[in-house]
Amino acid sequence: CRITVDGNLLYVSGEKHIERSSHGSTYHVMERAYGSFQRAIALPRKVDADKARATFKNGVLNVRLPKLDQGRSRRIVVS
């Protein structure tokens, strides 16, 4: 899985490889799902990308994106 923060967008991409199998008394079913995915998620405010953390455990992706301190935000003044 690859995670990128660019401005106010969070990009998540990767590949999934899922294989399921079930056995009944008279049948056997096997399903496979393979493929790549990509998502772009708009963030409601700026985040501190240097402090971003992500974990993947038991099929769950957890992404932590701390808000950017107001003192660290950049302001552009045009006169």
C-alpha positions in Angstrom: 0.0 0.0 0.0 1.3 3.5 -0.8 0.1 6.6 0.9 0.9 10.2 -0.2 -0.2 13.6 1.1 -0.1 16.4 -1.5 -1.6 19.7 -0.3 -5.1 19.0 0.9 -5.3 15.6 -0.9 -4.6 12.1 0.6 -3.7 9.5 -2.0 -4.0 5.8 -1.2 -3.0 3.1 -3.7 -2.1 -0.5 -3.7 -3.0 -4.0 -4.8 -5.4 -6.5 -3.3 -5.0 -10.2 -3.3 -7.9 -11.9 -1.7 -8.6 -15.6 -1.8 -11.6 -17.3 -0.2 -12.5 -20.9 -0.1 -15.6 -22.7 1.3 -16.4 -26.4 1.4 -20.0 -27.7 1.5 -21.1 -31.3 1.8 -21.4 -31.6 -2.0 -19.6 -28.6 -3.4 -16.3 -26.6 -3.2 -16.2 -22.8 -3.9 -13.0 -20.8 -4.4 -13.1 -17.0 -5.1 -10.2 -14.8 -6.0 -10.0 -11.0 -6.2 -6.9 -9.4 -7.6 -6.2 -5.9 -8.8 -4.8 -2.5 -8.2 -6.7 0.4 -6.7 -6.2 4.1 -6.2 -8.2 6.7 -4.2 -7.9 10.4 -3.7 -9.5 11.8 -0.6 -10.0 15.6 0.0 -8.9 16.7 3.4 -10.9 19.4 5.3 -7.8 21.2 6.4 -4.0 21.2 6.1 -2.1 18.4 7.8 1.5 18.0 9.0 2.7 15.4 6.5 6.0 15.0 8.3 4.1 13.5 11.3 1.7 11.4 9.3 1.6 7.7 10.4 -0.1 4.6 8.9 -0.5 1.1 10.0 -2.1 -2.0 8.3 -3.2 -4.8 10.6 -5.8 -7.6 10.1 -6.9 -6.0 6.8 -7.5 -2.6 8.3 -5.6 0.5 7.1 -5.3 3.2 9.9 -4.0 6.6 8.8 -3.2 9.3 11.3 -2.8 12.9 9.9 -2.2 15.5 12.6 -3.5 19.0 11.9 -0.9 21.5 10.9 -0.2 24.0 13.7 -1.6 27.5 12.9 1.8 29.0 13.7 3.4 26.8 11.0 1.0 27.7 8.2 2.4 29.8 5.4 0.7 32.9 4.3 1.3 34.7 1.0 0.7 38.5 1.0 0.4 40.2 -2.3 0.4 44.0 -2.3 
